[in-house]
Amino acid sequence: MTTELLLDHLTRQLRMPTLARQYRSLAREAEEHNLRYEDYLLALLEAESQSREENQRQRRLKQARFPVSKTLDTYDFSLMPSLNRNHFLTLAKGEFVRKKENVIFLGNSGTGKSHLAIGLGIEMIQNGFKAKFITASELVEELLMAYEEQKLSAMEKRWLKFDVVIVDELGYVPFSKTGAELLFQFF
């Protein structure tokens, strides 16, 4: 078996697709610049690592199920003048997640609470956290179904996998007594 075939086989076996795609071009580059073997190997492993990190970020974004993509950079802070921009942006560092603190956005309709929540959620994903977005009515529906099927503990385990849970539209829809109690227990 030739060296190239072995490399292709081993990179597939070791699940290193980026390394498989880039080892030839990086080898040529290393040869042209007289790089040491260690530097060539480092370049290959860095490329694989960066690719994996980006793939994980993309998976976490998809798993979060944000209804739209919003960033903190695109939020117009003039919509909510009482909100201290610098104080809010410190939230984006994720310290509240590490401390297991809750963040609640209160305000009138149309002031961008959902935009801020989604932007903060996306920022948390960029920082390596797992986030999940859901509306309050969807969550209550899921809780009631799990309650009726006696699967609340299984549902709780699924939700505990997330570092950040964004529950939107909390004040818009009235809930049944049981739904409200389950939602309160969820928080």
Secondary structure as a PSIPRED ss2 file (coil, helix, strand):
# PSIPRED VFORMAT (PSIPRED V4.0)

   1 M C   1.000  0.000  0.000
   2 T C   1.000  0.000  0.000
   3 T H   0.000  1.000  0.000
   4 E H   0.000  1.000  0.000
   5 L H   0.000  1.000  0.000
   6 L H   0.000  1.000  0.000
   7 L H   0.000  1.000  0.000
   8 D H   0.000  1.000  0.000
   9 H H   0.000  1.000  0.000
  10 L H   0.000  1.000  0.000
  11 T H   0.000  1.000  0.000
  12 R H   0.000  1.000  0.000
  13 Q H   0.000  1.000  0.000
  14 L C   1.000  0.000  0.000
  15 R C   1.000  0.000  0.000
  16 M C   1.000  0.000  0.000
  17 P H   0.000  1.000  0.000
  18 T H   0.000  1.000  0.000
  19 L H   0.000  1.000  0.000
  20 A H   0.000  1.000  0.000
  21 R H   0.000  1.000  0.000
  22 Q H   0.000  1.000  0.000
  23 Y H   0.000  1.000  0.000
  24 R H   0.000  1.000  0.000
  25 S H   0.000  1.000  0.000
  26 L H   0.000  1.000  0.000
  27 A H   0.000  1.000  0.000
  28 R H   0.000  1.000  0.000
  29 E H   0.000  1.000  0.000
  30 A H   0.000  1.000  0.000
  31 E H   0.000  1.000  0.000
  32 E H   0.000  1.000  0.000
  33 H C   1.000  0.000  0.000
  34 N C   1.000  0.000  0.000
  35 L C   1.000  0.000  0.000
  36 R C   1.000  0.000  0.000
  37 Y H   0.000  1.000  0.000
  38 E H   0.000  1.000  0.000
  39 D H   0.000  1.000  0.000
  40 Y H   0.000  1.000  0.000
  41 L H   0.000  1.000  0.000
  42 L H   0.000  1.000  0.000
  43 A H   0.000  1.000  0.000
  44 L H   0.000  1.000  0.000
  45 L H   0.000  1.000  0.000
  46 E H   0.000  1.000  0.000
  47 A H   0.000  1.000  0.000
  48 E H   0.000  1.000  0.000
  49 S H   0.000  1.000  0.000
  50 Q H   0.000  1.000  0.000
  51 S H   0.000  1.000  0.000
  52 R H   0.000  1.000  0.000
  53 E H   0.000  1.000  0.000
  54 E H   0.000  1.000  0.000
  55 N H   0.000  1.000  0.000
  56 Q H   0.000  1.000  0.000
  57 R H   0.000  1.000  0.000
  58 Q H   0.000  1.000  0.000
  59 R H   0.000  1.000  0.000
  60 R H   0.000  1.000  0.000
  61 L H   0.000  1.000  0.000
  62 K H   0.000  1.000  0.000
  63 Q H   0.000  1.000  0.000
  64 A H   0.000  1.000  0.000
  65 R C   1.000  0.000  0.000
  66 F C   1.000  0.000  0.000
  67 P C   1.000  0.000  0.000
  68 V C   1.000  0.000  0.000
  69 S C   1.000  0.000  0.000
  70 K C   1.000  0.000  0.000
  71 T C   1.000  0.000  0.000
  72 L H   0.000  1.000  0.000
  73 D H   0.000  1.000  0.000
  74 T H   0.000  1.000  0.000
  75 Y C   1.000  0.000  0.000
  76 D C   1.000  0.000  0.000
  77 F H   0.000  1.000  0.000
  78 S H   0.000  1.000  0.000
  79 L H   0.000  1.000  0.000
  80 M C   1.000  0.000  0.000
  81 P C   1.000  0.000  0.000
  82 S C   1.000  0.000  0.000
  83 L C   1.000  0.000  0.000
  84 N C   1.000  0.000  0.000
  85 R H   0.000  1.000  0.000
  86 N H   0.000  1.000  0.000
  87 H H   0.000  1.000  0.000
  88 F H   0.000  1.000  0.000
  89 L H   0.000  1.000  0.000
  90 T H   0.000  1.000  0.000
  91 L H   0.000  1.000  0.000
  92 A C   1.000  0.000  0.000
  93 K C   1.000  0.000  0.000
  94 G C   1.000  0.000  0.000
  95 E H   0.000  1.000  0.000
  96 F H   0.000  1.000  0.000
  97 V H   0.000  1.000  0.000
  98 R H   0.000  1.000  0.000
  99 K C   1.000  0.000  0.000
 100 K C   1.000  0.000  0.000
 101 E C   1.000  0.000  0.000
 102 N C   1.000  0.000  0.000
 103 V C   1.000  0.000  0.000
 104 I C   1.000  0.000  0.000
 105 F C   1.000  0.000  0.000
 106 L C   1.000  0.000  0.000
 107 G C   1.000  0.000  0.000
 108 N C   1.000  0.000  0.000
 109 S C   1.000  0.000  0.000
 110 G C   1.000  0.000  0.000
 111 T C   1.000  0.000  0.000
 112 G C   1.000  0.000  0.000
 113 K H   0.000  1.000  0.000
 114 S H   0.000  1.000  0.000
 115 H H   0.000  1.000  0.000
 116 L H   0.000  1.000  0.000
 117 A H   0.000  1.000  0.000
 118 I H   0.000  1.000  0.000
 119 G H   0.000  1.000  0.000
 120 L H   0.000  1.000  0.000
 121 G H   0.000  1.000  0.000
 122 I H   0.000  1.000  0.000
 123 E H   0.000  1.000  0.000
 124 M H   0.000  1.000  0.000
 125 I H   0.000  1.000  0.000
 126 Q H   0.000  1.000  0.000
 127 N C   1.000  0.000  0.000
 128 G C   1.000  0.000  0.000
 129 F C   1.000  0.000  0.000
 130 K C   1.000  0.000  0.000
 131 A E   0.000  0.000  1.000
 132 K E   0.000  0.000  1.000
 133 F E   0.000  0.000  1.000
 134 I E   0.000  0.000  1.000
 135 T E   0.000  0.000  1.000
 136 A H   0.000  1.000  0.000
 137 S H   0.000  1.000  0.000
 138 E H   0.000  1.000  0.000
 139 L H   0.000  1.000  0.000
 140 V H   0.000  1.000  0.000
 141 E H   0.000  1.000  0.000
 142 E H   0.000  1.000  0.000
 143 L H   0.000  1.000  0.000
 144 L H   0.000  1.000  0.000
 145 M H   0.000  1.000  0.000
 146 A H   0.000  1.000  0.000
 147 Y H   0.000  1.000  0.000
 148 E H   0.000  1.000  0.000
 149 E C   1.000  0.000  0.000
 150 Q C   1.000  0.000  0.000
 151 K C   1.000  0.000  0.000
 152 L H   0.000  1.000  0.000
 153 S H   0.000  1.000  0.000
 154 A H   0.000  1.000  0.000
 155 M H   0.000  1.000  0.000
 156 E H   0.000  1.000  0.000
 157 K H   0.000  1.000  0.000
 158 R H   0.000  1.000  0.000
 159 W H   0.000  1.000  0.000
 160 L C   1.000  0.000  0.000
 161 K C   1.000  0.000  0.000
 162 F C   1.000  0.000  0.000
 163 D C   1.000  0.000  0.000
 164 V E   0.000  0.000  1.000
 165 V E   0.000  0.000  1.000
 166 I E   0.000  0.000  1.000
 167 V E   0.000  0.000  1.000
 168 D E   0.000  0.000  1.000
 169 E C   1.000  0.000  0.000
 170 L C   1.000  0.000  0.000
 171 G C   1.000  0.000  0.000
 172 Y C   1.000  0.000  0.000
 173 V C   1.000  0.000  0.000
 174 P C   1.000  0.000  0.000
 175 F C   1.000  0.000  0.000
 176 S C   1.000  0.000  0.000
 177 K H   0.000  1.000  0.000
 178 T H   0.000  1.000  0.000
 179 G H   0.000  1.000  0.000
 180 A H   0.000  1.000  0.000
 181 E H   0.000  1.000  0.000
 182 L H   0.000  1.000  0.000
 183 L H   0.000  1.000  0.000
 184 F H   0.000  1.000  0.000
 185 Q H   0.000  1.000  0.000
 186 F H   0.000  1.000  0.000
 187 F C   1.000  0.000  0.000
